[in-house]
């Protein structure tokens, strides 16, 4: 199972990674919730880290980056359930070579290289020591050193808590549960490709959006939403989204069908002229795809929509 980005609420690298500003991060794998938080000891601080995660089968691939200090470290953790439901078998090992290869092309590593140009594109540093495979209880805590300054004794690492994932109650499926799928996409405006020299890996979400400087943000939905000025002006046709607004023609083409099993569907569009991303966000996007004009993402629900104007 892949998981999608929260750094800009989008996915931009071929690993389909999720990145989060460092707080407590909980990830579900194999019926277990692993909750990660960063600790610091000695003359070190846990502030300023971005945590990038991917889930592959029963493994969590975890990368930590600090653009200010240049720390860039990663590891993989496999979680296996035992016959005793309260016991887990944990294996912590280096990141797979293929994951490291794809990380080199990610926006996060390109930004790190920009901040530390004398280093260029680098691979994440391995742990100084990997613990032996171990059996733990779901209430146990693993304290894993990630970076150690041998001169000062300062340590930065992960504190990992485990709990069993709670079963979720069945509920009725509605249009609110439909996700729009946008892998490997390109955006064109008035027939001109505006998403850069290469396709962007993409993401999945209920209310996908794109922002164009000077034109605002366009939020898309397969249904109207009461209290919000969504207009029925677009079309989903297999892997293609198209609509016209303000004299411009927009076309967002994905590698796969936007809605599972394809089809041709009406599309509602909300124009949000109040949204303004930071210059840093747009700058970061251009690191990934030269010539990319825009910012992309997805909202999880109507609570995140802009407040309607009176």
N, C-alpha and C positions, 0 to 999 in steps of 0.2 A: 504494500500500500504506500502510495506517495502522499506527501503532505505539502501544503502550499504556504507561500511566503506571507509574513506579517511585517517585514521590514518597511515596505511601502504598500502593504496589503496587496501584494502581487508576487508573481513568480517570474524571475528573470534569468535563471541559470539552468543549464541543461540537467542538473541534478534534481530539479524540482524541489529545492530546499526551502525550508521555512526559517526565517531569521527573526529574532526578537531581541529587543533591548533587554539587558540582563536584569531579570527579576526571577522569581520562582517560576519554573516552566515544567508543566506536567505533560507527559507523552504516554499514549496508550499503545501497548504492544503485547500480543499473546495473552490477553486477558489480565494484564497487569498495568498499573499506572506507575511510571517512574517519574519522580519529581526532582528536578535539578535546581540547585541554587549554588552560587559561587561564594567561597570563603577566602579570606586573606589572613595571613599570619605574618608577624614581624613588620618590617618596613615595606609594606605592600598594600594596595587597595584593590577591592573588587569592583570599583566604579569604572564605567566607561566601556564595558565589554558588550559585544554583540554575540549572541549565541545562534549558531546555524545548525539546524537539525534535519536529518532525513531518516525515514524508516524503511528498511529493507527486510521483509520477512519478520523474523524474531529479533532483529538487530536494530539498535538506534545508533546512527552515526552522528557524532557530536563534535562541532568545531567551535572554538572560542577565538574571537578576534578583538583586539584593542587597537584602534587606529592611532591613538595618542602615544602608546608605549611600543607599538610594533609587535606585541605578543600575538602569536598565531599558532595554535596547537589543536590537535584533534585525536580522536580515538573512536573505536567502535565497541558497543556493549551488547552482547547477546543475552536475552532473558529466556530461560526455559522453565516451564512448570514441572513440578515433581508429583509423584503419586500422592504425597501428603500435600493437600491444597494450600497449606500455609508455608510451604518451602519452595524456594527458587534456586535455580542453578545459574550463576552469573559468570560470564566470560568477558574480560576486557582485553582488547587487542588493538594493533594498529589499524588504521583505515585501509580498506581495500585499494589496490593500485588504480583500479578503474575510477573509483570515487575521487581520488586525488587528481587524476588526469582531468576529470571534468570540472573539478574545483578551480583549476587554473584559468578556466574560461569564465568564471562567475564574476558578477559585478562586485562582490565583496572583496575578492582577492585582487581584482584590478584596482579597486579603490585603495587597498593597502599598498600596492606597488606605487600608486600615484603619491601617497603620503610619505613613502620611504623609497624614493626613486633609485637610490644607490643599490638597493637589494634586487630590484626587478621583480618578476613574477616568481614566487617561491612556493614550495610545498609546506604544509603545516608541520611543525616540529613534533616529533614523537615524544611520548612520555619517557622520562629517564628510567622508569621501571614500571613494568606491567604486573599487577598482582596475579597470583596463581588463580585458576578457576576455583570458585568457592560456592558453597551452599549457604544461603541466607534465609532468614525468616522474613515474612512480608513486613514485619515491624522493625526490621534492622535498618541501619543507616550505613552506607559506604562513604568513606571520606577518601577522595582520590586526588592526590597532588598532581597538578598539571604543569606548573612552571615553578622552578626552584632557582633562586639566586644563591649560588654556593658561597659567595663572598659575604653576604649579609644574613643568610639564612631565611630570607623572605620566601613565603610560599603562597601561591594562588592555586586553588583547586576547586573541585566539585564536591558538593555534599548531596548524596542521592538517597532519597526516601522511596520506599515501595509501598504499594497498597493494591489490593485486588480490585479490578474494575467492577463496578456495580452494574448488574443487568438493567437494561432500559425497558420501560413499559411500552407495549405496542400502542400505536396511535394511528388515526386515520391519515392517509396520504392526501395532501392537497396541493394546489398549484404553488403554494408558498414553499414546498419542499423540492420543487424542480430546480436543478442546477443547470446553468448554462456553461458549456464546455468550450474553452478557447485555447487549445494547445497549438503550438507552432503557428502563431498568427502573424498577419501583416495588415497594416492600416493604410488605406488610400483615401485621399481627399481630392475631389474633382479630378479623379483619374491619376493623380500623382502619388507615388509611394512615399509615405511620410514616416514609416516605422523603422527606417534605417536600412543598412546594407545587408542585413540578415534577418531571418524570421526570429521572433521572440518566443521563448519556450512556452509561455502561456500559463493559464490558471483556470480554475473552475469556481463558480460562485452564483448566488441567487440574483444579485443585482450588479452585474459587471459594469464598469465604466471606463471611459478614456477622457483625458483632459488634453486640450489643444491650446497652447498659449495664444491669447488674443481672441479665442472663440469660446472658452469656458469648458465645463465638464458636462459630458453626456452620460446619463445613467439609464441603463436598459432593463426592461422587464417584459415577461411574457403575459402580464396582466396589469390592469390599472390598480392604483392604490388610493383609497378614499382619503381626501384631504390634500392630495399632492397632484400637481398639474402634469401628470404623465399624458402624452399625446400618442394616439394610435397612428403613427406615421412611418413605421418601419416594417421590415420583413426579414424573417429568418428562412433561408432556403438552403437546406442541407448544411453546408459548412460556411455559408455566407450570410452576413448581417449587412443590411443596407437601409439607408434612410436619407431624406433630404431635410435640411434645416437652414434657415437664414440665407438661402441661395447657394448653399454648399451641398455637394453630394458626398456622403460618407459610405465607405465600404470596408468592413472588418472581416477578413477571410481567415478561417481557421483550418488546420490540417485535417481535423475530423469533424463529423457533424456536430453542430452546436447543441442540439438536443438529441439524446440517445435515440438511435434508429432513424435519425434524419427527419425528413418531412419539410413541409412548407407552412410557416406559422406567422401570424401577425405579431408585431413587436411594438411595445409602448416605450416612449423615450421622454425622459425628464431633462430639460436643460437647466444646469446649475451654474449661473454666472457669478456666484459668491465664492466659489472654491478657488483657492490660490495655493499651489504647492510651493515649497521653498525652492530657491534657486539651486540649493545643494541636491535636492531630489532629482531635478531635471539634469543636472550635471552628472550625477551618478549613472543615470540611464544611458547617457551618451557614451559612457565608458564601455557599456556592453554592446551597443549597436550604433556605429557612427552614422550621423544624419537623423537619428530618431528624434522626432520633435516633441514626443508626448509622454504622458504618464498614464499608466493603466492600473486597474485594481478591481475589487469587488466589495460590495457592502453585504453584511450578513442579514440585514433586515431593515424594515422601515424606520426603526428607532435611530438609525444612522443617517437617514435622509436629511437634507437641509430643511430648516424650518420654513414652511410656506409663507410667502409674503401676503400681507393683507391687501 
